[in-house]
Structures are given as structure tokens and as C-alpha cells.
Amino acid sequence: MKDRDTPGPPRPLSTSPLLSKLHQLSPSFLRCCFFSSSSSLLTSRSVVRDTQYHQHTILTYSYILLHIHDNAPAMITFLASKTNKYVAGPLLSVGLSLRFILGGGVIRPNRFLDAISFVPWAQRLVSIQIQDEFLRRQSVAKAKAREPSTFDKFVDQVWDRYLERVAPPPQQQHTLSSAARKRSPGNHNNPRLEDLEKCLRPALIPNERWVDVTRWMFNFSFLKWARLEYLSCKYGEDVTEALAKNHMLRAVISPSKVGGENAGEVLGMIFGGPSAESDIMRRVPPPMSLVRKALKIEGWSREKNTDAVCDRMKEIAHKLGGTVIQIPGSDALYPDIPIDADLSSLNLEEIIELAGGHVANLGPFNVLCERAGLYEFWTHEYCSALASYLLMRATGFGGDTVVVDIGAGDGMLTHFLRSALSDDKIQSRGGLRLGSRGRDDKPHKLRIPDIFATDDGSWSIVQREVVEKLSLEEAMAKYSGATSGISDQSQRKQLIIICSWMPMGEDWTAAMRSGGADEIILIGEADNGNCGHNWKTWGNPKFRDDEGDPACEGNQSSIEAPYVTDGWVRQDLDELSMLQYSRFDSKRSRNSMTVSFRRKKP
């Protein structure tokens, strides 16, 4: 039992009944009370002979001083939050303008210019301010819900009897103007989103004109932050609820260090849910039905429709008397808006969407992927289907097969595939799909491939399973050695490479093709997305770089994709693609695909 004389933890400043009542009094009234009581203390020995009254007064002031002393950190935090409320927005506005000027009107990635313009600092202050307001509301709600203590009741009685009539009326909470409510009719149900709009809007469009947006719309690091901050405010509580009720969702979440932040800590800090996981939870990926229901993606399109993703941007541009044009040499779109167009009728979501932030038609699923650093959300159905495909390819080959996941990150895809391949149902389904005869007209013998995971560690992703630290070249050299240099084809091993979400603008497939791979399976956005090089990897001619390339001279229509020139063929695995969920999916379009590249048979 706790000792009566042992002091307990200090009461938070926001939940102290005494200080919460004192905060409602005006400063002049408090000063009068302090000086009058101090005078009575100094003269109490000569004027007031009542010892009991003297002791009571001293004890009262001692309690107040001790209470303030115990809550000093809370008071400092309180003052800092109040200061931040008036500094964050203006600092961000000035920083964005300064960053634009320092870059000569052109925004290119430059950490030094970002630092001296204080944009990252301002972003952090805004995030802290929004989070502080969110936690404050939670604290007030908990204080109202809890049973009042005896001391709370005593303070309330004293307040109601003696001090209520001298206190000013309670300060009304500041809300959005009527015009702002017309712009954002749903924000009044989401105080966190309302706080964000009050803070960000003056910084983003101080003059309510399109020219304000041109200062920062090409500052992609800032736009990425603004997009994530908006989505977190809008759907953050939905993610908290989903993670609390459905622990299987955490099977695909790893504490990865992407962009300098620990995703596991971010999940716990932003969403209020623990990032820890049990060994049982992480062994099985969640089923698609659970993902759809928990993260509210039921009814989302399962077809890839790139044009539909930009429909909302086109609608907003047309509303302002502008249009959306395609940047030459790519599929990227750019809003062509009159420079003096009035933006007062747009809400924060429409402003970010028009600037290229793509926040429309998203939901809690996208927020979870962004915060957890996920690009592909593994499900039980997809991993089982991919394992069946690998089993079919291995058994159809007739010899041994080695599967290597290059750029494996945390290694969970490899783990899920191994678990699926050990399932009797997967093995029987793989054998049935193959038929009864092999390439030598003999009955098939089920051959389970060996699967390995490799990663060079450049993204500092925390490994949850065994992942060999090998670069692309090192991995190809190690595992292609078992497949080459063997004259007897019946003794050689088949090498299948898996790569999920190859870094944007980079092409690893050329090294894979020349390194001895028999098949390459790419997972992620294809042809015009964020995975690999859209020409060198996927063969999309819109992204071909003609400058200085002798292969591009002459007849342009006769130019072959690099993988075709190397003697490979492409096959889109549509059955697998229909089972995928990825970071950039939306209500209007599915983005991720699974594509196989194979050597042409002689």
C-alpha cells in the first residue's frame, strides 16, 4: 500500500482544479489578492491574534507554491505552446517566400537553402502545434469524464460560493469564419483538421491568389509534408481505431528508418497506438477482407486508371478559369491557372490537390502506408498467389530453382512467401495448375524453390527477418554462380529475381538480365509511375532520353525497349495484380502491378 506521507506524481497543469479556476480570474484580481494576503501575513502577529487563522493562511500559500514548483515543466510546456501558436504560421510563410527568393524563383532540392530559410523548422513547429491542440482536447475530455476527487469538489464549492461573481465570462473557443465553413463544410466535425486549416492557410495563400501557390508548389519536400500533415489530420483517428481493433494489420508494419524518422515511433506518437508486435501477429499477413473493412477501402476501384486520378485537379482548375496541361516528355500534369485567380472559394484540400499534392479520393489506408513507410501492403491472398506462381515456375522447370528478393528491405515478403510455400494447400494448388506432365513428358515432381532476401542497407530499414547485406552486383554474382557455367541443362538451377518497388529513376533490370537471371518479377507501379526507370526498365517511349543515344537515331518507331533488345519478353500477371494494395491507390484507381520478364526460349 502506498504510504500516506509519500508524495504522488504532480497533477498536470491542465487538469489541476485549483489552477484551472485561478486561470479564469483576471491578472489584476490575482495581484490584489496576493498583495492583500501578503499584507495580512506580515501584520498578522500584531493585528490578528488567532493562531489557527495564521496557520491556515500559511498552509494555503505553501500548497500553492509547492504546486507551482511541481508543475514547472508543465508550465514551461504550456508557455512554449502558446508562443508556438503565434510563431509557427508566420515563420512558415516567411520561410516559403525566402526559399523561393534564394532559389532564384526555381525550386530544386537543396538542403542548405531549406535550412537557412527555416522551412523545415517551421514545418516542425506547425506539426507540434496541431499535435498539442489534439492532446489538449484529449486531456480535457478525460478530465471531464473522470470522477471528481474530494479536493476537486472542495475547489468547486469554494469557487461557486466566493469567486464565481468576480470571474470574467469564459473565453469562447475560436472557430472558423462563416466563409471558411462554407469552403470546408465537413471540418467542423474534425477539430484537428480545422486547426490545420487555420494555421496553414494564411501561410500558403496570404493574398488568396494563385500567385501565392507558385512560391511553393514546386518545393516537393514541403508539398510532401503538407500532404501528409493534411491526411494525418483528416484520417489519423481512423487509423488509431483500426490498429487498436485489428492487431493483424501490424503484421506488415516494420520499424523502418525512412527519411530519418522511425516509423514505429511515429505510429505510436501520432496515432496513439503501440507499435510493438507479438511473434504470432507478424507471422501471418492480414486477409484482404480485413484490410478493406478496417481501413475503409471497400468499393475502391481495382482497375488502373491514371487519368481518373487527376479528374479532381481538372475540376478545380476549371472552377478557377484554368486548365491542366501535360508536361512534354512525361505523363505529369501541370495546372495552368491565371496568376491573379481568386482562391478564397477553395478549401485546404482543394489547394493542396491543385498544387499536385493528390489528397482527394484517399483514406485511412493511405495514411497508414505513408506513416509506416509502406509502399506495398502485403495481404494473405497476394502472398499465397505469388507463392503458387513461384511453385508453378519451379516445378515446371524440372530442376532446382533459386528465388532472390533484391532490395528486400525488412525481409517480410520473403518470410511470407516461405510460410506460404510450406502450406499443403498451396502445394496442392500449385501441382494441379501445372498439369500431369513435365517438359520431358514425365509426371511432375513438386519442387519447392529456395528463397533468399538481400539488401544493401542504404535505406537503413530495420530487418525483421534474415536479410543478407549485399548490393545488386554482389547478389547477382553470388546466386548466378549456381546457374551458369554448367553445360548440362538438367543440372543447372533456375534463377528468379523479385524486386518490389525499385527506386524511382533507377534501373536494376539491365544488371539482372546480364547477370544470369532467367526471370525477373517486378512489383510496383509500371510504365509511368514511381518504380524504376520508365524507359530503361519498362520500355515506355514517352520517357526515352534521345540526347546522345545513337540507338535513337533514324526511324523512331523502330526503336525497341531495352529488355526486348536483350531478348526478353514481358508478361503482366493480372491475376496477381488484382490482389494488390499499394501506397498510392485511391478510390478511382489501383496503381501497383506484378510483371514478369522472361528470357525468350531458343
Phi, psi and omega in degrees: 000144181287134180292138180298327183277350181280121182291137178277179180295145181297142179287133177305147185299322185288341183251003179287121182294324182291309183290327178296326176287319181295329181296337182280346179280152179287153179301322181295321180295320179294321179296317179299316179298319184293311183291323180293320179290324178295319178297320180295328178291318183293327184256007186295329184291327182266329185263312184256115182267358183281106183297324182296318178295319180299314181294321180298318180295316180298317180296322180297312179292325177298318180296317180296315180296318179295321180296318178294321180296316181293332183259020181303313178300320180294323179292321178297316178298320180297314179294321179296319179295322178294321178294317181300326182300328182262352184257321190301308183298306179300321179297321178294318180298313179295320181297319179295318178294318180295320179297322178294318181290316181296330178276005180067029181083000179237126182262113173236153180303120180204104183295327180295313179294325176298318184292315184284344176268357175064018179296313178299323178295316180296320177301316180295320179295320178296316179300318179295318181298314181295320180292321178297318179297321179296315180292326179296317178296320177297318181295318179296319180296320179293321180295323179289328185279335185282159179287125181294141180280176178297320179294320178301316180296322179297315179297318180298320180295315179298317180298311183296328186275322189245326193248349185299320185287340181264351181277141177291163179297147182300143182290131179284143180289134181290132180235170179293153178291169179297323178295320179294324179292328176291324177292321185234076186295337182266355185290335183292344175270357181227088183301327181295319177291325177296318177298320181295318180294321178297327182276317188277322188302313178298332180281324184280316182226073182298332181256003180058037179231157182296333179300332177295323182292327182295346178290329190229354186294337177260005173274085193292330178293321177290318180298322177298318179295314182298321178298312182292323179295319179294313181296323179294320178292324184282321188239004185301316182292330175294322178292319177303313181294319181296317180291327180289324184269339186229088184292339180295340178297334183283356180297330183260000182266123179242148178285072185269143176265095178242123181070022175087002181241141177277113187296326179296318177293323179297318179300315180292323184282316184279317187262354176075010180249151180291146178262357180290156183220148176273161181296327181289320184300318188275001181274341185231124176289152183290150175288158182298323181299321179292317180297316181296316184285314185291322184257012169059051176242020175293134181088359177290148182296139176256012177251148177275120182220090184297322182294324183293333180297328184263006181300320181294320177298320180295321179297316181292318179298318178296325178298328181266007180081020180242196180211177178239126182244156180267133179288128182302138178084011180201176175261006181288145181250149183227129179283124177258096187242141174305136188298332181257019180297136182279125182255011185295339180273354182266144172269178186297321179298318181292326179294313180294321179298315181293330179282355179104012182282341178051071178249353181281150176063028177250185183196193181303328180303315181294323180295317179299316179297317181295312184291326182270359180070031181264136172256321176240130180263104184290134176238164181298318183294317181293314181297323178294318180293319178294321177297320178297320179296315179297322178295320177297315180294322181290316181290323178292332179291322178097333178251196179283149181233136175246127177248127182238122175269107182264134188072044190284346179065242182279351177084008185287329177297316178300318179297315180297322180292318178298317180297319180293321181293338178276356180280130180298325180295319179295317181296316180292322179292322178296319179292322181293324182291336185279339185092192188256351185231148179259193184289338177262018179062026175250156179303143180296141171247121183301125182236113180272123182288154172273132184242133180230152179242134178227152177198144181277353177078009185291338180265002177055039179278129181291128183277131177257343175228177182290118178231122179286133179276091181224141173285174179302312182296319180294321180293318179294319180295323182288314189266342175280345178297332180277351184249349184243163177077012180248116182289326179279108184296335179288344181260347182282159180258143176277134181248117177246127180256133173247135176220119180256123176054063173305140182305143183297135177082356179251148177237116177260348188291330179298316178292327178291318181294316181281348183269002175107010179287146175263333179208142178237124178249115180255134180241127179142195178288140184239150170074311184217029184249213187254015182244124177068193178262125188295340175260307185291328180270311189258341179081026177279112186295341179295338184251017180284137177262105184280340188294120176075012181255108182297336181291342183268000180279153179090219184286112184293326184289342183269000182287130180265152174296149182306321182290330176291318178300325180279000177086034180243157177237152182253141175221117177282125180269080187296325181298324177285320183299326180292347181260006187264147169229132184225171188304322187256017173294156177214179179297335187263342187201145168264140187252322189276150179222166170238121186232137179251135172243127183232153173291141175293138178287137181294000000 
